[in-house]
Amino acid sequence: MHNAPESESFTLAPIGYVESDYPDKFGIPRQPGLAPAADANLILVPPYNDPLTVRGLDDFSHLWVTFIFHQSPERWTPLVRPPRLGGNRKVGVFASRSTHRPNRLGLSLVKLAGIDTRQGVRLKLEGCDLVSGTPIVDIKPYLPWAEARPDASAGFAPEAPRQLQVSFSQQALETLAARADSATLHALIIQVLGQDPRPAYKREEESERVYGVRLRDVDVKFCALQNDEATTLEVVAIDEA
C-alpha cells in the first residue's frame, strides 16, 4: 500500500486560450452543446502552436478540452448548491460540476468545426461553453465508443434542462435586422436565454426586473413574463457596444 504524498504539487502551463461569443461568464450555458450557435476559437500559444501538434486531429468531430475556471475564486468548499437543484439544496463538490473546485479544473466536450494552421494553430469550435480568455491546459479527441454511456445514471441531472420560450420586442428585432450576423445572433440569444440564466434563487421575483447578458459585442436586456402555464423570457432591448 502506497502512502499519499503530503506536499506534492503540480504546475500547469496553459497551452492556449479561448476567444468566444461570451465576454462575461453570466449567462453562459452550464454545460457544453446547449447553445450550438455559440462560436469560439481555441488559439494555441508557443511552443504548442506548431502545426505538428494537431496533425490528424481533423479526423475527429469532437474534442475534450481541459481548462481553468480562471474567473472563479481560488477558495473552495466541500458543499455547493447546484442550479439544477434550485440553488437551495447542497451536495458535495465532487458530486457536482461546480466552478468552485479545489484546482479550478474544468472539462468541456465541444464540436471541432475546423483547423487553421496558416499562422500558428487555431481551432474553430461550436457549442462552446467557455468565457473569452479561458486558459486551456489540454486537448484530447473524443471517442464515442469508449466515452458514450447512454445507460449511465445521471444523478440529480438525468436529462437536459427544460427550454424556456424566448420572445423579442419590436425594438430588439429591429436592432437584430440591421446586423450582418442577425441570424446567428438571434439563434444564440434564444439558445442562451432558453436555459434561463437568472440565478435560481431569484426566479420567483417580480417579472419587472430586467437582467442583462453580454453576447458577442451586444448587451441583451431581458425580463420574465409570467402566465398560468409557463414563463417566457422577453428580450426588451439589444444595446450595441
C-alpha positions, 0 to 999 in steps of 0.5 A: 500500500502506497502512502499519499504524498503530503506536499506534492504539487503540480504546475500547469502551463496553459497551452492556449486560450479561448476567444468566444461569443461570451465576454462575461461568464453570466449567462453562459450555458452550464454545460457544453452543446446547449447553445450550438450557435455559440462560436469560439476559437481555441488559439494555441500559444508557443511552443504548442502552436506548431502545426505538428501538434494537431496533425490528424486531429481533423479526423475527429468531430469532437474534442475534450478540452481541459481548462481553468475556471480562471474567473472563479475564486481560488477558495473552495468548499466541500458543499455547493448548491447546484442550479439544477437543484434550485440553488437551495439544496447542497451536495458535495463538490465532487458530486457536482460540476461546480466552478468552485473546485479545489484546482479550478479544473474544468472539462468541456466536450465541444464540436471541432468545426475546423483547423487553421494552421496558416499562422500558428494553430487555431481551432474553430469550435461550436457549442462552446461553453467557455468565457473569452480568455479561458486558459486551456491546459489540454486537448484530447479527441473524443471517442464515442465508443469508449466515452458514450454511456447512454445507460449511465445514471445521471444523478440529480441531472438525468436529462437536459434542462427544460427550454424556456420560450424566448420572445423579442420586442419590436425594438430588439428585432429591429436592432437584430435586422440591421446586423450582418450576423442577425441570424446567428445572433438571434439563434444564440440569444434564444439558445442562451436565454432558453436555459434561463440564466437568472440565478435560481434563487431569484426566479420567483421575483417580480417579472419587472426586473430586467437582467442583462447578458453580454453576447458577442459585442451586444448587451441583451436586456431581458425580463420574465413574463409570467402566465398560468402555464409557463414563463417566457423570457422577453428580450426588451432591448439589444444595446450595441457596444 
